[in-house]
Amino acid sequence: MLLRHIRYLLAVAEHQNFTRAAEALHVSQPTLSQQIRQLEDTLNVQLLDRSGRNIRLTDAGEAWVSYARRALQDLDAGRRAIHDVQELSRGTLRLAMTPTFTAYLIGPLIQQFNARYPGITLTVEEMTQDRIEALLGEDALDIGIAFSGAHAAEVESQAWFAEPLALVVGESHRLAGSDASCGVRDLEKEALVLLSRDFATRRHIDAYCLQHNIAPPVSIEANSISAIIEIVRRSKLATVLPEAIAREQAGLHAVALRPAMPRRTAALLQRKGAYRTAASRAFVELAANWA
C-alpha cells in the first residue's frame, strides 16, 4: 500500500465522483479507478459503493478512512519536522485569527516576526473562532489567535492579554473627540453596526446587553471588520469594538462604556499534543514579549 492509494481514496470520498476527484488529483480517471481497486484488493474489502449516482464510502470504507486521515496528518507533521530548521532560516507557519485582531494587532506583530525571521513563509487567515478550533483539530493550522474560554477537547489555550472594548464612533458622531462616556441607557438609543452573531465579539456584546436588560437598535450587521470600520468612519452609526482599533484607525474615536464591558482575554490556541515547529515556538515567544 502506498500513500498515493490513501490520498486517492480520500479524494473520491470528498468529491463523491471519480471524474471530479481525478481532475483534482491531476490524474486520469482510469488510473484513479485502478489505484482504488488495488487498495480494495490489498485490504480485501469493498471501500466504495459505486451503485448510486454519487460514489459513497461503504461502512468498511468509513471506518478505514477515519484512521487513514489521522495517519496522513501524522505523516505530514513528520514531514514538517524533517524540514524544520532550528535556526529559523527557513520554514512555514500557518496562522489564523478572529476578525477584530486584523484591525490593530496582526500588522505590527507580523512586521516584527518577519523582520526577525524573514525566511519563514507565513500563511495568515481570518475566520471565526469555531473554524479556527476545527482546523487546529485537523492539524491544518499551527496557531490560532482568539479568546480564552471553553474550547474543543483537542485545543489548548495560552492566555495572552486582556482586551478592553468600547463604543467606537466616527468624526461626525456627537460623542467624537469628547471626554464623554456612554451609559447603558444611552447605548440603548445608539444605532449600531455590529458583527454578525457568528462571531465571538458579537456574542460578547449581546451578553453585556442582556445583563443590563437593553436592546440597542442594530441598523447593520456585517461579517467584515473593515466594512464596519468604513461604515462608522463615514456615518453617524456607532459600533462596539476593541479600544485599540480606534487608536490604530484614523477617523475613529473610542468612547468608554458605563459600566465597562467585561474585558476579554486574548489567547494563543494550538492543538494538544501536536508537533511544535521551530517557527511556531518562535512566534509564541515573540507574541508573549510583544503583549
One Martini backbone bead per residue (centre of mass of N, CA, C, O) as a GRO file, in nm:
protein
  291
    1MET     BB    1   0.096   0.037   0.022
    2LEU     BB    2   0.029   0.372  -0.066
    3LEU     BB    3  -0.021   0.702  -0.027
    4ARG     BB    4  -0.170   0.733  -0.291
    5HIS     BB    5  -0.413   0.557  -0.223
    6ILE     BB    6  -0.520   0.730   0.009
    7ARG     BB    7  -0.556   0.998  -0.144
    8TYR     BB    8  -0.752   0.890  -0.354
    9LEU     BB    9  -0.978   0.804  -0.164
   10LEU     BB   10  -1.027   1.081  -0.031
   11ALA     BB   11  -1.110   1.224  -0.293
   12VAL     BB   12  -1.358   1.052  -0.358
   13ALA     BB   13  -1.504   1.104  -0.089
   14GLU     BB   14  -1.527   1.411  -0.130
   15HIS     BB   15  -1.656   1.415  -0.441
   16GLN     BB   16  -1.831   1.161  -0.526
   17ASN     BB   17  -1.626   1.140  -0.784
   18PHE     BB   18  -1.407   1.042  -1.024
   19THR     BB   19  -1.372   1.285  -1.210
   20ARG     BB   20  -1.326   1.509  -0.997
   21ALA     BB   21  -1.093   1.368  -0.853
   22ALA     BB   22  -0.902   1.348  -1.096
   23GLU     BB   23  -0.880   1.652  -1.143
   24ALA     BB   24  -0.766   1.724  -0.860
   25LEU     BB   25  -0.512   1.509  -0.907
   26HIS     BB   26  -0.406   1.490  -1.205
   27VAL     BB   27  -0.561   1.236  -1.326
   28SER     BB   28  -0.684   0.969  -1.452
   29GLN     BB   29  -0.959   0.780  -1.420
   30PRO     BB   30  -0.840   0.494  -1.465
   31THR     BB   31  -0.612   0.526  -1.262
   32LEU     BB   32  -0.785   0.577  -1.016
   33SER     BB   33  -0.953   0.316  -1.025
   34GLN     BB   34  -0.713   0.120  -1.009
   35GLN     BB   35  -0.603   0.214  -0.731
   36ILE     BB   36  -0.858   0.146  -0.569
   37ARG     BB   37  -0.863  -0.153  -0.636
   38GLN     BB   38  -0.591  -0.217  -0.507
   39LEU     BB   39  -0.674  -0.137  -0.222
   40GLU     BB   40  -0.907  -0.339  -0.193
   41ASP     BB   41  -0.732  -0.589  -0.239
   42THR     BB   42  -0.541  -0.548  -0.001
   43LEU     BB   43  -0.791  -0.535   0.216
   44ASN     BB   44  -1.034  -0.717   0.134
   45VAL     BB   45  -1.240  -0.466   0.055
   46GLN     BB   46  -1.512  -0.259   0.021
   47LEU     BB   47  -1.503   0.105   0.005
   48LEU     BB   48  -1.706   0.150  -0.241
   49ASP     BB   49  -2.014   0.283  -0.359
   50ARG     BB   50  -2.118   0.247  -0.713
   51SER     BB   51  -2.447   0.235  -0.752
   52GLY     BB   52  -2.484   0.529  -0.756
   53ARG     BB   53  -2.455   0.852  -0.849
   54ASN     BB   54  -2.287   0.854  -0.595
   55ILE     BB   55  -1.996   0.816  -0.436
   56ARG     BB   56  -1.954   0.592  -0.157
   57LEU     BB   57  -1.895   0.488   0.144
   58THR     BB   58  -1.862   0.233   0.316
   59ASP     BB   59  -1.849   0.112   0.622
   60ALA     BB   60  -1.555   0.027   0.589
   61GLY     BB   61  -1.458   0.295   0.469
   62GLU     BB   62  -1.527   0.477   0.708
   63ALA     BB   63  -1.347   0.335   0.914
   64TRP     BB   64  -1.071   0.362   0.755
   65VAL     BB   65  -1.056   0.672   0.695
   66SER     BB   66  -1.014   0.780   0.984
   67TYR     BB   67  -0.725   0.655   0.998
   68ALA     BB   68  -0.601   0.775   0.742
   69ARG     BB   69  -0.614   1.070   0.819
   70ARG     BB   70  -0.436   1.052   1.071
   71ALA     BB   71  -0.187   0.942   0.928
   72LEU     BB   72  -0.142   1.189   0.744
   73GLN     BB   73  -0.105   1.395   0.966
   74ASP     BB   74   0.147   1.262   1.090
   75LEU     BB   75   0.318   1.265   0.829
   76ASP     BB   76   0.313   1.571   0.790
   77ALA     BB   77   0.449   1.634   1.059
   78GLY     BB   78   0.708   1.478   0.990
   79ARG     BB   79   0.785   1.647   0.745
   80ARG     BB   80   0.812   1.914   0.901
   81ALA     BB   81   1.031   1.816   1.096
   82ILE     BB   82   1.255   1.763   0.889
   83HIS     BB   83   1.230   2.083   0.778
   84ASP     BB   84   1.306   2.194   1.056
   85VAL     BB   85   1.477   2.484   1.120
   86GLN     BB   86   1.623   2.593   1.406
   87GLU     BB   87   1.739   2.880   1.290
   88LEU     BB   88   1.508   3.003   1.096
   89SER     BB   89   1.582   3.026   0.774
   90ARG     BB   90   1.332   2.829   0.748
   91GLY     BB   91   0.978   2.787   0.676
   92THR     BB   92   0.655   2.751   0.842
   93LEU     BB   93   0.331   2.934   0.907
   94ARG     BB   94   0.005   2.871   1.046
   95LEU     BB   95  -0.236   3.136   1.060
   96ALA     BB   96  -0.509   3.248   1.282
   97MET     BB   97  -0.794   3.484   1.317
   98THR     BB   98  -0.993   3.696   1.446
   99PRO     BB   99  -1.109   3.992   1.316
  100THR     BB  100  -1.022   4.215   1.528
  101PHE     BB  101  -0.706   4.166   1.498
  102THR     BB  102  -0.662   4.287   1.206
  103ALA     BB  103  -0.697   4.608   1.292
  104TYR     BB  104  -0.426   4.607   1.524
  105LEU     BB  105  -0.222   4.343   1.553
  106ILE     BB  106  -0.104   4.182   1.303
  107GLY     BB  107   0.080   4.386   1.173
  108PRO     BB  108   0.301   4.436   1.399
  109LEU     BB  109   0.357   4.136   1.455
  110ILE     BB  110   0.449   4.049   1.169
  111GLN     BB  111   0.670   4.257   1.134
  112GLN     BB  112   0.850   4.144   1.359
  113PHE     BB  113   0.872   3.853   1.259
  114ASN     BB  114   0.982   3.913   0.972
  115ALA     BB  115   1.236   4.072   1.064
  116ARG     BB  116   1.354   3.819   1.224
  117TYR     BB  117   1.209   3.591   1.000
  118PRO     BB  118   1.232   3.602   0.662
  119GLY     BB  119   1.229   3.275   0.591
  120ILE     BB  120   0.937   3.270   0.682
  121THR     BB  121   0.636   3.129   0.580
  122LEU     BB  122   0.320   3.282   0.576
  123THR     BB  123  -0.015   3.191   0.680
  124VAL     BB  124  -0.300   3.413   0.670
  125GLU     BB  125  -0.613   3.401   0.853
  126GLU     BB  126  -0.969   3.471   0.860
  127MET     BB  127  -1.188   3.370   1.139
  128THR     BB  128  -1.359   3.190   1.330
  129GLN     BB  129  -1.322   3.022   1.621
  130ASP     BB  130  -1.452   2.757   1.536
  131ARG     BB  131  -1.273   2.721   1.284
  132ILE     BB  132  -1.001   2.721   1.419
  133GLU     BB  133  -1.050   2.468   1.598
  134ALA     BB  134  -1.105   2.274   1.369
  135LEU     BB  135  -0.823   2.308   1.224
  136LEU     BB  136  -0.651   2.225   1.460
  137GLY     BB  137  -0.772   1.936   1.482
  138GLU     BB  138  -0.665   1.884   1.167
  139ASP     BB  139  -0.379   2.014   1.128
  140ALA     BB  140  -0.422   2.312   0.953
  141LEU     BB  141  -0.283   2.450   1.203
  142ASP     BB  142  -0.070   2.611   1.440
  143ILE     BB  143  -0.216   2.900   1.502
  144GLY     BB  144  -0.440   3.076   1.720
  145ILE     BB  145  -0.630   3.386   1.745
  146ALA     BB  146  -0.824   3.447   2.039
  147PHE     BB  147  -1.014   3.311   2.310
  148SER     BB  148  -1.093   3.249   2.609
  149GLY     BB  149  -1.234   2.935   2.727
  150ALA     BB  150  -1.419   2.730   2.569
  151HIS     BB  151  -1.297   2.423   2.423
  152ALA     BB  152  -1.188   2.202   2.243
  153ALA     BB  153  -1.041   1.908   2.335
  154GLU     BB  154  -0.784   1.951   2.118
  155VAL     BB  155  -0.750   2.236   2.262
  156GLU     BB  156  -0.511   2.480   2.357
  157SER     BB  157  -0.461   2.752   2.600
  158GLN     BB  158  -0.297   3.083   2.597
  159ALA     BB  159  -0.279   3.340   2.772
  160TRP     BB  160  -0.227   3.692   2.698
  161PHE     BB  161  -0.457   3.940   2.691
  162ALA     BB  162  -0.643   4.220   2.772
  163GLU     BB  163  -0.954   4.328   2.607
  164PRO     BB  164  -1.091   4.627   2.553
  165LEU     BB  165  -1.410   4.774   2.515
  166ALA     BB  166  -1.592   5.005   2.293
  167LEU     BB  167  -1.725   5.278   2.175
  168VAL     BB  168  -1.733   5.340   1.820
  169VAL     BB  169  -1.658   5.644   1.638
  170GLY     BB  170  -1.695   5.906   1.433
  171GLU     BB  171  -1.655   6.239   1.352
  172SER     BB  172  -1.988   6.287   1.327
  173HIS     BB  173  -2.024   6.221   1.606
  174ARG     BB  174  -2.128   6.353   1.914
  175LEU     BB  175  -1.873   6.190   2.074
  176ALA     BB  176  -1.650   6.307   1.924
  177GLY     BB  177  -1.364   6.423   2.092
  178SER     BB  178  -1.456   6.351   2.370
  179ASP     BB  179  -1.500   6.272   2.733
  180ALA     BB  180  -1.728   6.105   2.695
  181SER     BB  181  -1.968   5.881   2.794
  182CYS     BB  182  -2.158   5.556   2.791
  183GLY     BB  183  -2.443   5.453   2.884
  184VAL     BB  184  -2.676   5.209   2.866
  185ARG     BB  185  -2.913   5.401   2.789
  186ASP     BB  186  -2.759   5.535   2.556
  187LEU     BB  187  -2.695   5.276   2.397
  188GLU     BB  188  -3.000   5.208   2.335
  189LYS     BB  189  -3.003   5.471   2.121
  190GLU     BB  190  -2.800   5.344   1.937
  191ALA     BB  191  -2.690   5.309   1.619
  192LEU     BB  192  -2.576   4.997   1.496
  193VAL     BB  193  -2.270   4.826   1.390
  194LEU     BB  194  -2.232   4.471   1.358
  195LEU     BB  195  -2.146   4.179   1.405
  196SER     BB  196  -2.225   3.881   1.362
  197ARG     BB  197  -2.328   3.588   1.544
  198ASP     BB  198  -2.066   3.417   1.460
  199PHE     BB  199  -1.916   3.605   1.660
  200ALA     BB  200  -1.763   3.658   1.960
  201THR     BB  201  -1.808   3.964   1.985
  202ARG     BB  202  -2.116   3.960   1.963
  203ARG     BB  203  -2.171   3.774   2.205
  204HIS     BB  204  -2.048   3.970   2.410
  205ILE     BB  205  -2.243   4.204   2.360
  206ASP     BB  206  -2.509   4.053   2.413
  207ALA     BB  207  -2.445   3.982   2.709
  208TYR     BB  208  -2.434   4.275   2.809
  209CYS     BB  209  -2.722   4.355   2.729
  210LEU     BB  210  -2.864   4.135   2.894
  211GLN     BB  211  -2.756   4.216   3.173
  212HIS     BB  212  -2.891   4.528   3.122
  213ASN     BB  213  -3.159   4.526   2.966
  214ILE     BB  214  -3.087   4.579   2.650
  215ALA     BB  215  -3.181   4.709   2.294
  216PRO     BB  216  -3.013   4.798   2.057
  217PRO     BB  217  -3.009   4.923   1.747
  218VAL     BB  218  -2.954   4.726   1.453
  219SER     BB  219  -2.879   4.839   1.136
  220ILE     BB  220  -2.607   4.659   1.102
  221GLU     BB  221  -2.469   4.365   0.955
  222ALA     BB  222  -2.139   4.206   0.963
  223ASN     BB  223  -1.835   4.006   0.841
  224SER     BB  224  -1.660   4.289   0.851
  225ILE     BB  225  -1.441   4.505   0.986
  226SER     BB  226  -1.375   4.698   0.752
  227ALA     BB  227  -1.669   4.770   0.696
  228ILE     BB  228  -1.738   4.888   0.972
  229ILE     BB  229  -1.525   5.108   0.976
  230GLU     BB  230  -1.628   5.263   0.723
  231ILE     BB  231  -1.914   5.319   0.822
  232VAL     BB  232  -1.837   5.476   1.080
  233ARG     BB  233  -1.649   5.690   0.947
  234ARG     BB  234  -1.910   5.785   0.735
  235SER     BB  235  -2.097   5.807   0.997
  236LYS     BB  236  -2.338   5.795   1.284
  237LEU     BB  237  -2.257   5.532   1.351
  238ALA     BB  238  -2.202   5.264   1.575
  239THR     BB  239  -1.974   5.063   1.774
  240VAL     BB  240  -1.823   4.753   1.905
  241LEU     BB  241  -1.479   4.761   2.003
  242PRO     BB  242  -1.171   4.769   2.035
  243GLU     BB  243  -0.985   5.030   2.139
  244ALA     BB  244  -0.735   4.985   1.950
  245ILE     BB  245  -0.876   5.051   1.682
  246ALA     BB  246  -0.913   5.358   1.733
  247ARG     BB  247  -0.603   5.412   1.750
  248GLU     BB  248  -0.523   5.290   1.457
  249GLN     BB  249  -0.773   5.438   1.326
  250ALA     BB  250  -0.863   5.674   1.132
  251GLY     BB  251  -1.153   5.853   1.245
  252LEU     BB  252  -1.158   5.730   1.537
  253HIS     BB  253  -1.350   5.676   1.850
  254ALA     BB  254  -1.335   5.621   2.195
  255VAL     BB  255  -1.603   5.518   2.416
  256ALA     BB  256  -1.691   5.484   2.723
  257LEU     BB  257  -1.842   5.246   2.918
  258ARG     BB  258  -2.145   5.244   3.136
  259PRO     BB  259  -2.045   5.002   3.224
  260ALA     BB  260  -1.799   4.815   3.167
  261MET     BB  261  -1.694   4.594   2.956
  262PRO     BB  262  -1.584   4.301   2.967
  263ARG     BB  263  -1.298   4.159   2.941
  264ARG     BB  264  -1.094   3.997   2.716
  265THR     BB  265  -0.902   3.701   2.656
  266ALA     BB  266  -0.644   3.659   2.487
  267ALA     BB  267  -0.536   3.378   2.270
  268LEU     BB  268  -0.334   3.094   2.221
  269LEU     BB  269  -0.383   2.838   1.983
  270GLN     BB  270  -0.349   2.474   2.009
  271ARG     BB  271  -0.271   2.154   1.956
  272LYS     BB  272  -0.282   1.880   2.124
  273GLY     BB  273   0.025   1.715   2.080
  274ALA     BB  274   0.157   1.877   1.879
  275TYR     BB  275   0.386   1.967   1.672
  276ARG     BB  276   0.646   2.208   1.732
  277THR     BB  277   0.766   2.432   1.560
  278ALA     BB  278   1.001   2.667   1.544
  279ALA     BB  279   0.810   2.889   1.441
  280SER     BB  280   0.589   2.861   1.661
  281ARG     BB  281   0.773   2.910   1.904
  282ALA     BB  282   0.868   3.192   1.814
  283PHE     BB  283   0.589   3.327   1.804
  284VAL     BB  284   0.507   3.287   2.099
  285GLU     BB  285   0.745   3.442   2.218
  286LEU     BB  286   0.697   3.712   2.077
  287ALA     BB  287   0.404   3.756   2.173
  288ALA     BB  288   0.461   3.765   2.477
  289ASN     BB  289   0.652   4.016   2.458
  290TRP     BB  290   0.458   4.209   2.307
  291ALA     BB  291   0.228   4.213   2.533
   0.00000   0.00000   0.00000
